[in-house]
Amino acid sequence: MPEGDAVLRTARRLDRALTGEVLTRTDVRVPRFATVDLAGQTVAGTVARGKHLLTRIGDDWTLHTHLKMDGSWAILGPGQRWPKPAHTVRVVLETDTAQAVGFLLGVVEVLARSHEAEAVGHLGPDLLGSDWDEDEAVRRLRAHPDEPVFDALRDQTSLAGIGTMWAAEICFTMGLHPTTPVRDVPDLLRTVRVGHLKLEQAMARRPPTNAVYGRGRAACLRCGTPIQRMELGGEARPRPAYFCPACQPMRS
């Protein structure tokens, strides 16, 4: 699933391509909003909120989308062939100069601008947003003392923008076994700051090779111990947690 840095880059691409342009055609390919027509309205801008995208159209409307696991947006020239099959398209926004096509989007809804909070108001401080507040993030994390730190970092209601990959990388940097309860994290504020720094660095430049994420059975770059993988997050939505058993020992 794309994480906060990837979503912010997507928002900026949409913003550059569409902001200030008049929509000449819109096609929302989800049943609930299939009859919505926003042609003739001007795009006010696109912003990211955690892993959510808000494209503001005209004075009254917001297109709320979420990439989930497989979604993506492509910015194409007028009439340019789509890079993916038509049956995977969920949204088309066309102007005289570009077309923005959303593929396999996990969430698509057209909201009244005044109702944006219904879509994103539950989110915690955004690590890459203007509302970032490390103290508030720590406070929210501490409200779940028994939760494994790997899951807590991915909880978007505590802090928005960290997913499976960054949670694993943060735990490695901090020497935390993924199952460590939040209450037993020695320095929760520093853990949050490491997460903020990693996402900021990812926005500034291409991140280096992952230390643990996606490297199951490969040698740890720090100590050479084989990286291990376990499933966390519960049976309903398990996620792979990669870790080095030597650098991130399970503490009693």
CORTAMO-V607479 format. One record per run of one state. SS is the DSSP state (H for helix, E for strand, C for the rest). FROM is the first residue (numbers start at 1). TO is the last residue. If there is no record, write none. Layout:
BEGIN
ss=SS from=FROM to=TO
ss=SS from=FROM to=TO
END
This chain:
BEGIN
ss=C from=1 to=3
ss=H from=4 to=18
ss=C from=19 to=21
ss=E from=22 to=22
ss=C from=23 to=24
ss=E from=25 to=28
ss=C from=29 to=30
ss=H from=31 to=33
ss=C from=34 to=41
ss=E from=42 to=49
ss=C from=50 to=51
ss=E from=52 to=57
ss=C from=58 to=60
ss=E from=61 to=66
ss=C from=67 to=71
ss=E from=72 to=76
ss=C from=77 to=85
ss=H from=86 to=88
ss=E from=89 to=94
ss=C from=95 to=98
ss=E from=99 to=103
ss=C from=104 to=106
ss=E from=107 to=112
ss=H from=113 to=120
ss=C from=121 to=124
ss=E from=125 to=126
ss=C from=127 to=133
ss=H from=134 to=142
ss=C from=143 to=147
ss=E from=148 to=148
ss=H from=149 to=154
ss=C from=155 to=158
ss=E from=159 to=160
ss=C from=161 to=163
ss=H from=164 to=174
ss=C from=175 to=180
ss=E from=181 to=181
ss=H from=182 to=184
ss=C from=185 to=187
ss=H from=188 to=204
ss=C from=205 to=218
ss=E from=219 to=219
ss=C from=220 to=225
ss=E from=226 to=232
ss=C from=233 to=238
ss=E from=239 to=244
ss=C from=245 to=252
END
